[in-house]
């Protein structure tokens, strides 16, 4: 069973600070990595995808990937109260196929941004 | 228009009953999924269909039976409900990937919260 692990939190950050979320995964051949945000009682929505080692920035979000360490992280800069949510790390299992690709999700990190 | 819609949003039922959840997507995607999210927030894939063909069937009790009449619809029927089936069930759809770049963008429905008493 491939695993994706995250600290469940809550991660409490003051408004305007940087929130740093971490995720480790067990499948060495995983090729695609994602961060989803889930507000309480709502469905997950994709906020970042990353495929290559290094950093990828999109607005206030930066995803970082280190395949050698099997580690992916998400930084949220200038955190806002509206960023308060659970952040789910998701990793494709095995090599990418034409169809039948499976995303394995971590248990999520709950982030609380305090005004 | 809602992209991925599920019905019903809430289900409360007794152990041993049979229930169904319906899902429809109007995004034109070929691939649809059922995910289960338990009380600890773990999202686990149950089934995936690509253009009406079952392509992922996780270790799920055979009391759960998916059915895809066409690529825009994916239903889930659950027989002989048990307490442990209580969860939120999410339907999702996705675009195919290209090469190694699986888009990974799952478009989720709002979820169907099932409570088994």
Boltz contact constraints between the chains, C-beta under 6 A:
constraints:
  - contact:
      token1: [A, 31]
      token2: [B, 100]
      max_distance: 6.0
  - contact:
      token1: [A, 32]
      token2: [B, 102]
      max_distance: 6.0
  - contact:
      token1: [A, 32]
      token2: [B, 104]
      max_distance: 6.0
  - contact:
      token1: [A, 34]
      token2: [B, 104]
      max_distance: 6.0
  - contact:
      token1: [A, 43]
      token2: [B, 108]
      max_distance: 6.0
  - contact:
      token1: [A, 43]
      token2: [B, 110]
      max_distance: 6.0
  - contact:
      token1: [A, 43]
      token2: [B, 111]
      max_distance: 6.0
  - contact:
      token1: [A, 44]
      token2: [B, 108]
      max_distance: 6.0
  - contact:
      token1: [A, 46]
      token2: [B, 105]
      max_distance: 6.0
  - contact:
      token1: [A, 49]
      token2: [B, 104]
      max_distance: 6.0
  - contact:
      token1: [A, 51]
      token2: [B, 101]
      max_distance: 6.0
  - contact:
      token1: [A, 92]
      token2: [B, 102]
      max_distance: 6.0
  - contact:
      token1: [A, 96]
      token2: [B, 97]
      max_distance: 6.0
  - contact:
      token1: [A, 96]
      token2: [B, 100]
      max_distance: 6.0
  - contact:
      token1: [A, 96]
      token2: [B, 102]
      max_distance: 6.0
  - contact:
      token1: [A, 99]
      token2: [B, 50]
      max_distance: 6.0
  - contact:
      token1: [A, 99]
      token2: [B, 55]
      max_distance: 6.0
  - contact:
      token1: [A, 100]
      token2: [B, 55]
      max_distance: 6.0
  - contact:
      token1: [A, 100]
      token2: [B, 56]
      max_distance: 6.0
  - contact:
      token1: [A, 101]
      token2: [B, 102]
      max_distance: 6.0
  - contact:
      token1: [A, 102]
      token2: [B, 45]
      max_distance: 6.0
  - contact:
      token1: [A, 102]
      token2: [B, 56]
      max_distance: 6.0
  - contact:
      token1: [A, 105]
      token2: [B, 43]
      max_distance: 6.0
  - contact:
      token1: [A, 107]
      token2: [B, 41]
      max_distance: 6.0
  - contact:
      token1: [A, 107]
      token2: [B, 42]
      max_distance: 6.0
  - contact:
      token1: [A, 108]
      token2: [B, 41]
      max_distance: 6.0
